[in-house]
Amino acid sequence: MLKIDNNKNQILFHLYNTQISYVIEIIDGKFVTNRYFGPKLPYFSGSTSLDNGKHAFSIYQQEDAFSVSSLPLEYSVSQSGDYRETSAELIDKFNLPIIDMKYVRYDQEKVELSSLPHIRQAKGSSLNIHLIGNNGSLAITIHYFLLDDFPSIIRWISYKNIGKSLIHIKKADSLQLDVPNREWKTLSFYGTHANEFIPSIKPIFDGKVEINSTRGSSSPQHQPFIALIDKNFTLDRGKFISCNLIWSGNFRISIEKEQENYVRLNAGVNNKLFNYTLRPSEQFITPQAIITTGQNGLGEMSRLSQEIISNYIVNSRIQQPLIALNTWEMSYFDVTEKKCIKALNQAEKIGANLLVIDDGWFNNRNSEKGQLGDWIPDYNKFPNGLKHIAELTHKKEMKFGIWIEPEMVTTSSDLFKKHPDWVLGLDSVERALYSRNQLVLDLSKKEVQNYLINIISNLIIENRIDYLKWDFNRQLAPIFSQGRSALDQGKVGFDYILGLYRILSSLREKFKNLIIENCAAGGGRMDLGMVYFTDQTWISDLTDALGRFRIITNMVTIYPIRIFSSHFSKSPNEQDGRILPIETRLVLSSLGSLGFELNLELMGEDQIDKIKSYVKKYKEEYSLMHDSVCLPLTPLREKATMPMAIMLKDAKKIGVIYSYGATDAVHIPRWLPLIFLDNKCDYKVNDDYSCSGVELNNAGLTIFPVTGDFCVDVEYLKKE
């Protein structure tokens, strides 16, 4: 809902739903300010007055009642007198800053985005605040969309050149939010390849802190997410304001604590390596950002984020259990028709229903030095072609999938020899920057996009492919497009991601049932932009189930488990040598879509029987293991060897998974408060005994001692 108070001295917008209010005021006909963001108000009276003093060194125009540096601004521009982090840096044709912004009007039209991923099929209230700058040559619109059913507001900004000269956008954040300083701390996640999603909780010092990526992708190093949390933040208590960008490329999120007793949050495309030139009549639209607020700690933050993403971002083709057997850890690059037929029979035996041929199936691909870019099956390895394997797979009523890395190319490929100008950042082979022997195709070019759409489409049709594992195994450097003018080089990183989105969108439109798994050397592009276009994500190249469980328990702060692809692998694990019981590997690998990545022929019949039995159980519990809300029962963990616990909640059942971590010589029971049950209900525990929600929430379940490292315990509860 939107309530508007519009008079000569005050223009006030009050966005609200049943849970929150968001109040915006236009000051002096140009400053868009935040007056309130929090629990729903019956009405806004302005109990917290603005500082209208013009202090020493404050900057203002003669007619202004306020100094720009003292206002809680929703939008501001560089060199306007706001010395904090600003939303934008705008330059005119004379290389002068554009600082004169005027409020023009508002409207409530719902704005649909076409080229960018976005909140879709959502009901809510729209508000578009229109500003004009540079003597009428630049139109700026600050967009708001308040969801009806969540304490969340979506924000983004659009720019249109309505003049006759060039305008340069050197910085364009999706949102700026000033909130009163309440001794907030920050929660974010960092990491690296095979060790993603490590939590970072830090106090906000005087000054500015930021997380970012300039790698051409969202990266495993930092998530395009941050939350302000209060000093008493726990699993079920404490205020928060979270921010999540729907974007897959370079990003930057900053938090600034300044002298006016506000904390400022800015989030958007990283302005480093960015300079977007707007020609007359051209438009630039920033990615959307989701901001959510709540009062009840990490559990509420997790639940809200998972439900918003499940309802309004994910559009999955996975409607029933999808259990993969992937050939990678079975054969690596030495994959052949004979091995794939064996794998197919193994998959059928254990109850899997998807065979995925990973890297190595195409011409001249026997190592990382092998050929990328042409995507032609290797008939030495597959004398009857991939289509033969697909036909055998489909006869068993299973799906058939392949690994592909479409954004990459090697100099040995026919594609590179024909189109060396299609490579990003290359002016000569000698000066090119390589990673894994790979160069990157320039997806900012329409002809490259069209080529990839056509070659992937033909590959899918000719080989009857049901599933693509879409990998991205290097990052971008330098971000330079051959043949484009110097004026447009600052667009390349942004346009690359738009090109990626166009390719994925086209494949989605052509192949309605195609399942796409997002992979970027694991979790290197784990973001809402990729979640929008894909069905599930390979969250990490680490196949140690315990390490992945640590990653998952942190990831559910943001993402629903239904998008996770989790695979059972051998023990000792190939990457870290960890030895895990088969039961632990099965349970911890079944959060999201269960899969297998090993040579099952090397396992004994007793182990195969255990796997078959568990696969059957997974299918029976699929709603709980794949589609439920996942809530944390232990704090965010940096190490997998510590005890970790989660609660899975769907409409009918509740599951509690407890990982003991490293063993303890003192064998005493532990008690795990369940926190998130309904206090007014009774619950049947393991079909054994009844207990009140109040008791389980506070006293908890008993976790009995065990011997041996890394055991797991699974408990099931039903409402009575």
N, C-alpha and C positions, 0 to 999 in steps of 0.2 A: 504494500500500500504506500501511497505518497500523499503527504499533506503539505500544502504550500501556503506560506504567509508572504504576500507580496504587497509591500507598500513603498512609499517614497524613501523611507529611511532604512528599510530592511527587506531583503529577499531571503527567505528561509525555506529550505527543503527538508522535510522530515520523512525519510524512508523507514518503513517499519513492517515487520510481520509479527507473528505471535510470540517470537522469541527475542528479537533485538530491535534497536533503533539506531539509525545512522542519520545524523543531523548536519546539514551543510548550510553555511551562510555566505552570501555574496557581500563583501565589504567594499565600500567606496566604488561600487560599480565595476570592480575588476579583480579583487582578491577572493578566490574560492577557498573558504576556510572550513575546517572540521570543528564542529562545536560539540559533538558527542558521538561515541561509538561504544555500545554496551547493551546491557539488558533492556528490554522494551520499556519505553516511557509512556505513561498515559498522555502526557503532553510535554513539550519542551518550554521551560521558562527562562533558560539562560542563567542558571544559578551561578555558574562559573564565568565571571566576566573576563573579557579580553584585556590585555595590557595595552592601553592606548597612549602610553607615554612615549615621547620621542627622546630616547636616551642619547647619551653621547655616542657619536659615530653612527647613529641610525640614519638610514637612507630613505627618502620619501619624496614624492612630488608635492608641490605647494598646496594643492587642494586635498591631499590625503589626510584623513583623520588618524591613520595608523601608520606605523613604520612596518615595512614589509618584513623586516628581520625579527619582529616580535609576534607574528601571527602563526597559528597552527594551520599551515597551508596544505590544500589538496593538490595544488599545482603551482609551480614557480619555475622561472627561467634564469639561466646563468646571467650574471652581471646586471641584475635588476635591483640589487641591494639586499637580496636574500643570500647571505654568505654561507648558509648551510648547503648540504647536498641538494641539488635541484632536480626537477623532473626532466628538464630539457635544456639543451644548448642549441640555439637557433641563430643562423648567420644569413645576412642578406647578400645581394650581389656585390656590394661594396666591401664585403668582409667585416661588416659591422654587426654587433649583436642586436637581435630583435628582442626588445624588452617591453614595448608598449602593448599591453594586453587589455582588452575591454570586454566586459560581459555584454553579450548581445541578447540572448534569449535561452529558453529551455524548451524541450519537448519530451514526450513520454513514449515515443515510437520504439518498438523493439527492433534492434539492429542485428541483422544476420551477417555473420562472417563467412566468406566463401573460401579464401585461400589459406586461412589459418584454422588449426584445430580450436574447438571452443566448447563451452557448455551447450549441450544440445537437448532438445525436447524437455526443457525446463519451464515451469510456470513461475512467474515472479513479476516484480515491478521494475520498469525501466525508467531511467532518468538520463537525459543527455543535456549537458550544460555547454552552450556554445560561446566561444570566445573568438575575438578577431584581433589580429595584430598586424604590425608593419604597415600601418596606414591602409588597412583594408585588403592586403594582398595575401594574408595567411589565415585560413579558417582552422580553428582548433576545437575539437569536441572531446570533453571528458565524459566517458560512458560509465554508467552504473547499472548493474542488474542485481536486484536483491531477490534471492530465492525465496519462494513462499514457505518451504518446508524445512529450511536449515538456517542457522544463525550465520549466514555467509552472504557476502556480497562480491560480485565479479566486477573487476575494473579494468579498463583499457582506454587508450587515447588514440584519436585519429587526427591526421594533419592533411590539409588540402591546400595546394598552391592555387589561389584564385586571382593571382596577379599576372604580370607579363614578364617577370624576371625570375632567375633561378633563386631557390632558397635551399640552404644547406642545413640538414638536421645532423648535428654532431653528437647529440645525446637525446634519447627518447625513452624514458621509463614508462612502464605500464601503470605504475601507481606510485603515489607519494602519500604517506599518512603520518600525521603528527598526533601523538597521544601523550597525555600527561605522564611524567616520570613517576613511577611507583616502585622504584628499585627493581625494575625488570632485569631478568637475565635472558640470554639467548640460548636457544636450542637449535642446533644444525647437525648435519652429518657430513663426514669426510671419509676418505679412504683411498684405495688404490686397487689395481687389478688383483682379483682373487682375495681381496680384503676390503670389500665395500661396506658402506653404511656404519661407520664407527661414530657413536654419538659424541657431541661436543656441547657441554653446558658451561657457559661462562658469564660472569657479571659484565655489565656494560660500563666501561670506564668513560671518563670525560674525553670526548673526541669521537672518532669514527672507526668502525670495524666493517669489513666486507668479506663476503664469499663470492667466488666468481669462477668462470671458465673462459679461456681464450683458445680452447683446443678445437673449436669448430663443432663441438658437441657438448651436451650437458656434462659429461665426463664422470668417471668414478671418484674423482678427487673431491668434488663438492656437489651436493644436490641443489637444484633450483628451488630450495625450500628453506624457510627459517621461521622460527616462532619466538615471540616474546612470551616469557613465562614469569610468574611472580616468584618471590623468594621462598614461598612455602609450597612450591609445586611438587606434587607427589603423583602416585598412580591414580588417585581418585579425588584429589583436592588441588585447588590452585587455579588462578585465572590464566588465560592464554589468549594471544592473538597470533594466528598462524598465517603464513603467506606461501602460496604455491604457484609457480609460473607454468602456464601451458605452453611450453617452448622446449625445443630440442637442440638449440645451438648455443653460441656464446651468450652468457648471461652475467648479470651482476646484481647482487643484493647487498645493501648497506644499511647499517644501523648507526645513527648519530645521536649522541647525547650532548645537548648544547645549553647555553646560559639561560634560556627562557623557560627552563623546567619542563621541556618537552623531549620526548624521544622520537626521532624521525626515522621512518622506514621507507626506503626506496627500492624498487625492484623492476627489472626490465632487461632488455638486450644490452650486452656489455658495450659501452661506448668506446672501448679500446678496439681498434681495427674497424671502426664503424664511422661512416660519414655518408649519409644518404642524401643525394641531391634530388630535390623535387623540381621538375620542370613545370611550366604552366599547365594547369589542369590535372597534374598528377597528385596521387594520394598515397600516404603512408599510414599504416595501421599497426600499432604495437600488439604483441601477444596479450592474451587475457591473463589476469592474475586473480586468484581466489584468496580472499581473506575471510577467516573464520574466527569467531570468538566463543569462549565458553568459560565456565567457572569450576569445572570438576576434573581438572588434571589430565594426565596423559591418556587415561582410558577414554575419556570423552573426546579428546583431540583425535585419537585413533579412530574411534567409531564414526565420528562425523566425517573425517576425511575419506575413510573407506566407503561410506554410504554415498557420499557425493560423487566420488569417482565411479562407483558401480552404477549409480543411477544415471549420470549425466556425461560421463566421458567414455566408458567402456561400451563397445558394441560388438560383443564377442560372437563368433560362429561356433564356439564350443558349447554345446547344449547337453552333452552327455559325456560320461567318462572318456577321456582321451589319454591312453596309456601308451607311451612310446618306447620302442627299443631303438636306440641310436648307435650307429656303427663306430663312432669315434674311438672310444677306449677299447673297442674290440679289435680294430684293425688299423686305426690312424690313416695315413695316406695310402696304405697298401690294401685298399678296398677293392674287391672283385665281385663278379657275378656269383661265383661259387660261394664266397663268404656271405654275400647278401641273402642267398637262398637258405643257407644254414641259419642265419640270423632270423629270417622270416619264420622258419619252423620253430626256432626257440621262442620267438615272440608269441606265436600261436599257442605253444605249450603252456606258457605261464599266464595267458589271458590278456596279453597286450593287443592293441588294435591299431597301431600305427608303426610302420617301419620307416625310419629316417636314414637315408644315406648321407653321411656327413662329408667333409672335405675329402677330395681325392678322386672324385668320380669323372672328372673332365680331362681333356687333352693335356698332356705334359705336366701333370700335377702329382709329383711324387715326393714333394717336400715343400717347405715354405718358399723355396726359390721357384716353384713351378708357376705355370702360366695362368694368369687371371685375365678375364675380359671377354673371351670368346664364347664360353659356356657351351662347348660341344662335348657330348659324352665320349669317353675314351673307349674305343672299340677293342683295344687290346685287353682292357680289364672287363669290358662288358660286350662280348662279341655279338650278343643279340640286342644290344642297346638297353637303355633304361626302361623303355616301354615294356620290355619283356618282364622285368622285375615288377613293374607296376601292374601288369596283367595278372601275374601270379599272386600279388598282394591283394588285388581286388577280388580274385576268385575265393580268397579266404575271408572275404567281407571285412578286410582291413583297409586302412588308409595308407597312402604312399606319399613320402615326402623327401625332399633333398635340401642340403645346405647350399647356400649361394651367398656371394659377397659382391653384389652388383655395383657398388660405388667405387670399386678398386680395379686397377689394371697393372699389368707388368709390361716392361718394354719388349718382352719376347712375344707378346700377343699380336695377332693379326690386327686387332682393333687399334692398338697403339701405332703400328706401322702405317696404318691407313689414316689415322687421325691423331697425330702427336699434339695438335692444337686443342684437343679435347681434354688435355690433362691440366689439372689445377696447378698453377704456380710454376710452370715449366717454360724456360726459354732455350734450354739445351739439356741433353741427358747428363752431361758432366756436372752441371750446376744444380740438378734436381735434388731434393731432399727425400730420402727413402726411409721407410719403416717396414720391416718384414719383407723387404724387397719390393714393396708396393708403392705405386703412385695412386693419386686420387683423381677420378673423373670429375670434371667441372659441371656439377649439377645445376649451377646457375644458368647454364646455357640450355635453351629450349630444345635444340637439336640433340643434345646428349640425353635429355629427359625422354624425348620421343624414341631414341634408339633403345634405351633401357626398357621402356614400356613395351616396345615391339618384340625385342629379343626374349624378355621374360615371358611375355604372353605366348609366344611360339613355343618356348620350352615347356610351359604348363600344358598347352594343348597337345603337343606332339607326344608328351610322356605321361599324360593323364595324372598330373600332379595334384594332390589334395592339400599339400602343406609345404610351406617354405620356411626354412630357418634363415632369416635375413641377418647376416653378420656385418660387422663394421670394425675392422681390426687395426686401424691406425687413425691418428688424428690429423688435423689439417695444418699444414705449414709448407710454404707460405700461402696465405689466402690471397691469391692473385689470379686473375682470369685473362688468359691470352686473347688478344684482339679487342678487348674492351678499352674504352678511353680511360684516361687518368681520372676523369671526373666521376666515373662510375665504379672505380675499384673499391671504394668504401661500402658499396652495396653487396659485394660478392658473398661474404659470409652469411648475410641475411638471406640473399636470394638462393644460396645453396640449399638452405633448409626448406625454403618454399618449393624448390625443385624436388627435393626428397618427398615432401608432402604431396606434391602433384603426382609423382609416380605411384606412391602408395594409394592415393585416392583413385587413380585411374584403374589400378589392378583390383581394387575393392569393387569398383563399378562394373568391371568386365567379368569378374569371377566371384559371384555372390557367396559361394560356399568355401572359397579358398581360406585356409587357416594360415596366418602369418605369425611366426615367432620372432620377436624383437631380440636381437643379440648384438652386443658391441664388445667383443672379447669378454662377454659376461655382462656386467652391470654398467657398461660405459655410456649407455644412453638410456638410463632409467629415468624417464620423465613423462609428464602427462601428454606431451605432444606425440610421442611414440605410442603411448598407451591408447590414444585416440584412434590410431590407424591400425593397430595390431591386436592380436587375440591373447597372446601371453608373452612373457619375457623370461629369457634365460638370465637369471638374476646375478649369476657369478660363474666364472670358469672353475671355481673351487668346487669339486664334487665330494669333498669330505662332508658327510651329512651333518656332523656336529657344527662345523664351521658355517655351513649354509643356514643351520637353525639359528645361530647367532645373528646372521645377516637378516633372516626373515623376521625374527622377533623385533628387530629395530625398524625394518622396512614397513611393518604394519602400522607404524606411527603415521604413515601417509597412505600406503597402497593396500588394496584388498588382496587376499591370498588367491583369488580366482585368476589373477593374471600371472601367478608364479609358475614357472616350469621347474620341477624338482626331480632330480634323478638319483636313483640307487646305483652305487658303484662298488668296486672291489675293496677288500680290506686285506692288508694294509692299503690305505689310500695312496694313489700314485703321487699326489702333489705334496702331502705333508707327512706321509708314512703312518698316520694315525690308524690304530686298530680299533674297530668298533664292532660290537655284537650285531648279528644280522637283524635282530629285532629292532635295535636302535636305528640302524640304517633304513629299515623299511618304514618305521613310524615317522622319522624326521624327514624322509624323502617324499612323503605323501601329502604335504601341505601345498595345495594348489593342484597342478596336474602331475601325477606320479609318472615317472619314466625310469628307464634302465639304460645304463651305459657301461657295459662290460661283456665279456665273453661268457655266456651262461654255460657253455660246454665244459668249462673248467670247474664248475660247481658240482658238488655231490647231489645225489637224488634227494637226500633228506633236506638239503638247503633249497632245492628246486620246489619241493613240496611245501616248505614254509613260504616261499615266494608266491606260489599258486594260491595258497590259502589266504595270504595277506591281500593279494590282488582282488580276490573275491570279496573280502571284507571291505576293502577300499571302495569297490563298486557299490556295496550295500550302504556305506556311510558317505557316499559321494557328496551329497548336499552339505554335510557337515565339514568335510575335508576340503571342499572346493569353493562353496558359495557362501559360507558363513562369515559373520563378523569375527575378527580375531582381536582379542583384547590382552594387554600385558598383565601378567600376575607377578612379575618381578621387574625391577628397574631396568632401564636400558643398559646393555652390557657391551664392554669393549672386548672381552675375552670369552671364547666359547667354552672354556674349561670351568666357568662358574655355573652354579645352578641357574636354570632358566625355565620359566613356565608361562604358558599362554592358555587362554580360554577361547574356545570356538563356540559361537552361539548362532543357531539357526532357529527357525520357527518351532521346531519340534524337539530338539535335543541340544544338549550342551556337552562339549568334550573338554577335558583338562589334560594337557600334555606337560609333563614335568621331566626335565633333563637334569640328572643328578650332578653332572659335571665330573671332575676328578674325584676319586674315592676318598673317604675320610676314615682314618683308623678308629675313630670313636663312633660306634654304631648306635646312635640314638635317633629316635623319630624326629621328624620336623613337621611343622604345621603350616599349611598354605592357605591363608585367608583368600576366599574367592571374590570378595569385594563387589562384583558386578551382578549378583543375583538379585531377584526381587525379594525384598524383606518380608513381603506379605504372603509369599507362597511357600509351600512345602515342596521338597524335591526327593525323588527316588534316586538313590546313589547305587549305580551298577546293578540295578534291579535287586538290590540286597536289603537296604534299610532306608527309612524315611528320615528326613532332617529338615528343619526350617531354614529358610533363606537367611534369616538373621544370624543363626548359629554358624552356617557355612561361610557367610560373609565376614564374620568377626573371629570365630575360633578356627575355622578352616577345616580342610581335609588333612588327615594324617598321611604323611609321606614316610613310609616305613624304610628303615635302613637296608642297604644292599651292599654286597661285596663286589668288587670289580669296578673298573672305570667306565663312565659314560653310559650307564643304564638309563632307561626311560620308564616312566610310569604313565599309563593312560587311564583316566576315569571318565565314566559317562553318567550324566544326570538327566532326569526328565522332570518337568513340572507335574505335580499331582493335581 
